[in-house]
């Protein structure tokens, strides 16, 4: 591996740094954007059960705020349970914008890496071409310098494309996943509003449940 880096020359280092950052972002986003972490499907029934049993309490709001992004949205809505439907929806929408912004974390950086990696590879190619042209002189060409210039040009172009392709794939994947999670949270929040405001009957709730120990 070190021999490849040496053959690619100094222009390869920005590409290597970009690849390390991209791998870190991809790993972090895979872990953070899981359905069970962002928008657990069982959270809404648990919240409605406790709301039906004891109403909105400070302990309930505190647990929701620390539970998940969807919990933060629910907490914002339940804090305005005594307000009109419009105000409750506005508070949920405001919390939803904040949560969605947090879900987009690092994606701009990943997209930038995907876009710039080929350009960094092209820069390395130009450096290699300069080395190739510099190998020619009135006294003749320098085979060693010529070979080095070719390796710099080819390796940098290849590494740049190699970093760009998976970065772009995961960037598009994460963008689509954030959009899907945002829609899921919006639908669940709408069900919460309609149930609290008396416009929808809770479905599938166990009325005999006496306590909710934890949302987790």
Residue pairs with C-beta under 8 A, 6 or more apart in sequence:
4 155
5 12
5 16
7 148
7 151
7 152
7 155
8 124
8 151
8 152
8 155
8 156
8 159
9 124
9 127
9 128
9 131
9 148
9 151
9 152
9 155
9 156
11 120
11 123
11 124
11 127
11 152
11 156
12 124
12 155
12 156
12 159
14 120
15 117
15 120
15 121
15 124
15 156
15 159
15 160
15 163
16 159
18 113
18 116
18 117
18 120
18 163
19 117
19 159
19 163
21 109
21 113
22 110
22 113
22 114
22 163
22 166
22 167
22 170
25 106
25 107
25 109
25 110
26 110
26 166
26 167
26 170
28 106
29 106
29 107
29 110
29 170
29 174
31 37
32 38
32 103
32 105
33 103
33 174
33 177
33 178
33 181
35 41
35 181
35 184
37 68
38 68
38 69
38 70
38 103
38 181
38 185
39 68
39 69
39 70
39 181
39 184
39 185
39 188
40 68
40 70
40 215
43 67
43 68
43 70
43 71
43 74
43 188
43 215
44 74
44 188
44 191
44 192
45 202
45 204
45 205
46 212
46 215
47 60
47 64
47 74
47 78
47 192
47 215
48 192
48 195
48 202
48 205
49 205
49 206
49 209
49 212
50 60
50 212
51 60
51 78
51 196
52 202
52 205
52 207
53 209
53 210
53 211
53 212
54 60
56 78
56 79
56 81
60 78
61 75
61 78
61 79
63 71
63 214
63 215
64 71
64 72
64 74
64 75
64 78
64 215
65 71
65 72
65 75
67 215
67 216
69 99
69 102
69 103
69 185
70 99
70 185
70 188
70 189
71 215
72 95
72 98
72 99
73 92
73 95
73 96
73 99
73 185
73 189
74 189
74 192
75 95
76 91
76 92
76 94
76 95
77 88
77 89
77 91
77 92
77 95
77 189
77 192
77 193
77 196
78 192
78 196
79 91
80 87
80 88
80 91
81 88
81 196
83 91
85 193
85 197
85 199
88 193
88 196
88 197
89 193
92 189
92 192
92 193
96 182
96 185
96 186
96 189
99 185
100 178
100 182
103 178
103 181
103 182
104 178
107 171
107 174
107 175
107 178
110 167
110 170
110 171
110 174
111 167
111 168
111 171
113 163
113 164
113 167
114 164
114 167
114 168
114 171
115 164
115 168
117 160
117 161
117 163
117 164
117 167
118 160
118 161
118 164
119 160
120 156
120 160
121 156
121 157
121 158
121 159
121 160
121 161
121 164
122 156
122 157
122 160
123 156
124 152
124 153
124 155
124 156
124 157
124 159
124 160
125 152
125 153
125 154
125 156
125 157
126 153
127 152
127 153
127 156
128 149
128 150
128 151
128 152
128 153
128 154
128 156
129 149
129 153
130 149
131 145
131 146
131 148
131 149
131 152
131 153
132 145
132 146
132 149
132 150
132 153
133 149
134 145
134 149
135 141
135 142
135 143
135 145
135 146
135 149
191 200
194 200
195 201
195 202
